[in-house]
Amino acid sequence: MSDMLKILGFDPARHKISTEISAGITAFLTMAYILAVNPTIFSSVEWMPPRAVFTATAVASAFATLLMALYAKRPFCVAPGMGLNAFFVYTVCIMSGHNWRFALTAVFVEAVIALILSLTNTLTKIANAIPQGLKNAITAGIGLFIAFVGLQSAGIVVKSDTTLVSLGNITQGAALLGVIGLTITCILITLDVKGGILIGIIATTIIGLFIKDPETGEVLTELRGQAVSMPESLSPIFCKIDFRSLLVPDFWVVVLALLFYDMFSVMGSVVALSGKSGYVDSNGNPLNSGKCFAANSIGSIAASLCGTSTMTIFMESASGIGSGGRSGLTSLTTAVCFVLALLFSNVFLAIPAPATAAPLVIIGVMTISSVSDIDWTDYREAIPAFLALVIMPMTYSIADGVFIGIIAYTVLSLVEGKRKDLSPLMYILTILFILKYIFL
């Protein structure tokens, strides 16, 4: 037992088994929405059965998160990335008119390239080249983005034709449940109740049994079908890579776009989560980030073979870290939960979106503190940091926040005559990102 725990990076002097397991369950429940959302998004693609996509999502997430536990030894959890799945379906398949096998092949090739960059330490060098102030902004920006997603999922924040977004009707339906869940969770966290986030999710789910959707009249928490059911077969979408796609003219454009967004979404998450879990060196750089990148890339390769989109390290992992998770035992627990989800899919899918809103808001609270380490009196640091901070939630893209922040920092450093502060990689990244916005 002790040898297994060592493999997971578990230190009995600093970690508690019960805390790590509770944290892993909390992280899973916070990101379990992907099991419902991913099949819904893929339902727009012909010949990709949603229930088969559900199985692919659970299997790929379990495998990638297990890799993160055993290889990287980090409490980071992996699943198909939000935004990346939308790119797969709406941009590649629907808007560009390619079939889903073309898209799966692009995911496979992109993941192989990302793996090579990980194993050669290129991704780690890129991460370390980013200025510390910008890293702090990335951490806070991702937190704001995740909190925004949570508030939206609960209906607390809704779209508006006049102001783009506005406050939803918090006196009824999902928004009311979201407010109740947020209140319960915040009280538990304030009182320093162990496992407060997990307790909040469970309590909110139970309360959802008594609150109805005003439009449909159905309760927000409802178990559909039998509690236990066998998983759907992967056969319709398993191993459908079509290497003839490599000869299609715009195939490599799709691969490059995927690589950019995947690489910097993962990088942003690693920087943020490493800081919150204490896995950083004296300069604030993530420790052993190359293993995190490699585990994610191998997970994406597996995802493409299973029949789903590119994987990413979920910032929702911060809910587990906030609950005390610090070792690979946390992510191992989450991986086991994904496996169990295959048998209890109807139960896990009964957790309403408002029940996961509060943990996402708490993530924002936990990560926003990093802005205090930014030198706001130095505009060369402050302006790029601010742009990265606000662009992430406002554009619904972690990657775009990183791109714009790096471009702004490089330009302002050159204007101020601080060329020596820029590494060669910063120049290369800036040029690539500018070309990306021009041509992609």
C-alpha angles and dihedrals in degrees: 000000000000091000090053091050090051089055087057093051091251116159114194089205092060106021136058121212093218092051093049093049093047089049091051092051090047092051091049095050090048093054098032089103088080088071089062100032099048096057089045092055092046091050086083090066116084117235094019105107110213094224091052088050088051089056091046091050093051095043095046092045092050092048096046094044090049088054089051089053098046102032106029095026091213132135089238121127127210133208140142106304121247107237091025090067090048090050089052094051108030103029104033102029106027107026097033094037098230121144122248093254089060089053093047089051090052089051090050095049093044091051092051090052091048090050091053090050089050096049092048090052091240093128091050091051090050091050092049091048092063111097116252094240090056091048089054090051091049090053093051093041093055089050091053090047093052092046090051090052090051094049090049094048090054094047091241088120116037136177120267129196089213104042101014090237135029142162114288126224099284094181096076147024124359095347091055091049089048092053091048091049092047091050094049093046095046091051091050092048092047090052089049093237110177111246089011093151093052092046089050092054093049093046093048091049091053093047088052088069088072101041121080132208104248092218101047100024090226124130114256094233111052131153109222117199128346119338091233122043137156116257120256116257119260092212097106092059105019118122095350096148110147111200091189084079089075088074094056109106098233096039093100092047088058091047092050092049091050091048093052095048095040095046097050096038089055092042092052091050093047092050092048098042094043090055093049094047095044098247097133134107127235090279093053094253117142115257118237090356090155090069091051091051092047094049090051092048094050087048090055091051089053090046092055090051092047091050109257141100135278117307126229138181105263118231085213083080084082089075089062091044089049088054091056103272112151109150142052089269087077093055091041088057090050090050090053089050090055089053091049089049088068089066098034099038094135091054096048092045089055090072102103121228093245089062090064095044097083096055090051091053089048088055088058090051092050096049102039091074090076090076088074088070093058116099099234091180091065105073092194087065099028100053097052089043092052092047092051090046097054101031094062097064095030095054096032088235129112090188095055090052090054092045095051093043093054094046092050093048093051094047094047092046090054092047091050092047094245095133092140090065091063120084119214088252091060090056091048093047093048092052092047093049093049090050089047092058091045099048108020 
